[in-house]
Amino acid sequence: MGDYITIMLRHSPYSSTRNFDALRSCVGLTMGDSPLKVVFVEDGVYTVDAKGKPVFGEFDWNKHLEMLKELEFDLIVDKESADERGITDLNHEPVVMTREAIAHVLRDAKAVITY
């Protein structure tokens, strides 16, 4: 078991404030002792799509992603999810991984929180 916490975002950032709230929680978790890894799968990959607008209503999730990147926490994108949705240009320089590699990240985490 690893010493990090993995947050997995699975839903579109444009349908609710779920991803904004998840990323806000991630920023709060940075105050703890465990490193974070944030994984974007399925429609969650739209959160880091460079062609998308990083705002839902008045909620701009870019500021949270910028903070996580500045604090050097891992942002990970599922390659298959991005390919299926035609997303090729990503914001915040996430690591693109296969599902098999992401399965290892999830397996080795101390805790996994899904949104």
C-alpha positions as CSV (number, residue, x, y, z in Angstrom):
1,M,0.0,0.0,0.0
2,G,1.3,3.4,-0.9
3,D,1.4,6.6,1.2
4,Y,-0.8,8.6,-1.2
5,I,-4.5,9.3,-1.6
6,T,-6.0,9.1,-5.1
7,I,-8.9,11.2,-6.1
8,M,-10.7,10.0,-9.3
9,L,-13.0,12.2,-11.3
10,R,-15.3,10.3,-13.6
11,H,-18.0,12.8,-14.6
12,S,-18.3,15.8,-16.9
13,P,-17.3,19.1,-15.3
14,Y,-20.1,20.8,-17.2
15,S,-23.1,18.9,-15.7
16,S,-22.7,19.9,-12.0
17,T,-20.2,21.5,-9.6
18,R,-19.0,17.9,-8.6
19,N,-15.6,18.3,-10.2
20,F,-15.1,21.8,-8.9
21,D,-16.0,20.6,-5.4
22,A,-13.7,17.5,-5.8
23,L,-10.8,19.7,-6.8
24,R,-11.5,22.1,-4.0
25,S,-11.3,19.1,-1.6
26,C,-8.0,18.1,-3.2
27,V,-6.6,21.5,-2.4
28,G,-7.8,21.1,1.2
29,L,-6.2,17.7,1.4
30,T,-2.8,19.1,0.5
31,M,-2.6,20.4,4.0
32,G,-2.4,16.8,5.2
33,D,0.5,14.4,5.4
34,S,-0.3,12.3,2.4
35,P,0.6,13.1,-1.2
36,L,-2.3,13.2,-3.7
37,K,-2.8,11.8,-7.2
38,V,-5.7,13.1,-9.2
39,V,-7.0,10.8,-11.9
40,F,-9.3,11.9,-14.7
41,V,-11.3,9.0,-16.4
42,E,-14.4,8.7,-18.6
43,D,-16.0,12.2,-18.9
44,G,-13.8,13.5,-16.2
45,V,-11.1,14.0,-18.8
46,Y,-13.0,17.1,-20.0
47,T,-11.8,18.8,-16.8
48,V,-8.3,19.1,-18.3
49,D,-9.3,19.5,-22.0
50,A,-7.4,22.6,-23.3
51,K,-10.2,23.3,-25.8
52,G,-12.9,23.4,-23.1
53,K,-13.9,26.3,-21.0
54,P,-12.9,25.7,-17.4
55,V,-16.0,27.2,-15.9
56,F,-19.4,25.8,-14.9
57,G,-21.7,28.7,-13.9
58,E,-19.4,30.8,-11.8
59,F,-17.2,27.9,-10.7
60,D,-13.7,28.0,-12.3
61,W,-11.9,24.8,-11.6
62,N,-8.7,26.0,-13.3
63,K,-7.5,27.7,-10.1
64,H,-7.6,24.5,-8.2
65,L,-5.7,22.6,-10.9
66,E,-3.1,25.3,-11.1
67,M,-2.6,25.1,-7.3
68,L,-2.3,21.3,-7.4
69,K,0.2,21.5,-10.2
70,E,2.2,24.2,-8.4
71,L,2.4,22.0,-5.3
72,E,3.7,19.2,-7.6
73,F,0.8,16.7,-7.1
74,D,0.3,14.2,-9.9
75,L,-2.5,14.9,-12.4
76,I,-3.2,11.7,-14.4
77,V,-5.4,11.3,-17.5
78,D,-6.7,8.0,-18.8
79,K,-5.4,7.7,-22.4
80,E,-8.4,5.6,-23.6
81,S,-10.9,8.0,-22.2
82,A,-9.2,11.0,-23.8
83,D,-8.9,9.1,-27.1
84,E,-12.5,8.1,-27.1
85,R,-13.5,11.7,-26.7
86,G,-11.0,13.1,-29.2
87,I,-9.1,15.1,-26.5
88,T,-5.5,15.6,-27.6
89,D,-4.6,19.0,-26.1
90,L,-4.5,19.0,-22.3
91,N,-4.1,21.8,-19.7
92,H,-1.8,21.6,-16.7
93,E,0.6,19.0,-18.2
94,P,-1.0,15.8,-16.8
95,V,0.6,12.5,-17.2
96,V,-1.3,10.3,-19.7
97,M,-1.5,6.7,-18.6
98,T,-3.0,3.5,-19.9
99,R,-5.9,2.0,-17.9
100,E,-3.5,-0.8,-16.7
101,A,-1.1,1.8,-15.3
102,I,-4.0,3.6,-13.6
103,A,-5.2,0.4,-12.1
104,H,-1.8,0.1,-10.4
105,V,-2.0,3.6,-9.1
106,L,-5.4,2.8,-7.6
107,R,-4.3,-0.5,-6.2
108,D,-1.3,1.0,-4.5
109,A,-3.1,4.0,-3.0
110,K,-3.7,4.4,0.7
111,A,-7.3,5.5,-0.1
112,V,-9.3,6.1,-3.3
113,I,-12.0,8.7,-3.4
114,T,-14.3,8.8,-6.5
115,Y,-16.4,11.7,-7.7
